[in-house]
Amino acid sequence: MSKNTKHTSTRIGKLASETLQSSNSSQIAKQLAASALAQRESGKQTGAKMEDVAARVLSSERYSKDTKELAASVLSQSNKQR
């Protein structure tokens, strides 16, 4: 299996941290934020379940710009062979 060497940027890391601390953030946004932060400085990559969540967020109109940014970051760090 190929290894994705991308990491979460500082800007997305800050957004993810703010999302996790906010009581107004949705559960989906917090899941995406946690995934993005887990990939901040590690060799981890997005799992299949989070790929699916991120893809659904990006294709929906009901999520905020920030949630979609987190989803895009998480999806960009997924396994390209999946």
N, C-alpha and C positions, 0 to 999 in steps of 0.2 A: 504494500500500500504506500502511495506517495505521501510525503510529509509536507505540510504547508508551513512555510517559514514566516508567514506574515504575523505581525503583532498589532495589537490595538494601539492607535495613536494616542498621544497625550490629550488631545482635544476630546476624543471619544471616551477616553478614560475618565476625564473630568465630568463629562456628561453622564456617564454610567454611575459615577460616585454620587452625583447630585440626584439622579433618578432613584437610587437605592435609599437615599436619606429622606426623600420627599414622601409625605403621607398622601399626597395627591396622585402619585404614580400608580398606574394599573399593575396588576400582577404580571401581565405579559411583558410590560416595559421593564419591570424589575428582573424577570427571568433573563431577558436579553441583556440587561445591564450586568448582571452577575456573570453571564457567559463572556461578555466582552472583557470584563475585568479579569476573569480567570485566564484569559489569553494575553494579558498585558505584557508580561515579562517571562512567559513560559513557552514551552514547546507544544502546548496543548492546541488542539484544533476543534472546531465545532462538530458536535455529534449529530447523528442523523435526525434525532428528535428536534433539536434546536434549529437545524436547517429547515425543517418543515414549518416550525413556528415562524421563523424569520421570513420565509417565502410567503406564508399566508398574510403576515403583517404588511409586507411590501405590496401585495396585490389587493389589499383592502383600502377603502377610503375612510374607514372609521378611526384610524390611528393617527396620532400627532406626528409632526415633522421630526421631533426628537426621537420618538419611538421608531420611526422608519429609519432614522440615521443609525440607531443601535442595531436594528435588524440588518441593514446593509453591511455594517461592519462585521457582524457575526457571520453573515452569509459569505462574505468575501474571504473568511478564514476557514471555510469548510474544505472537506476533502473533495478535490476536483474529480476524482474517479467515481464518486457516488452518484 
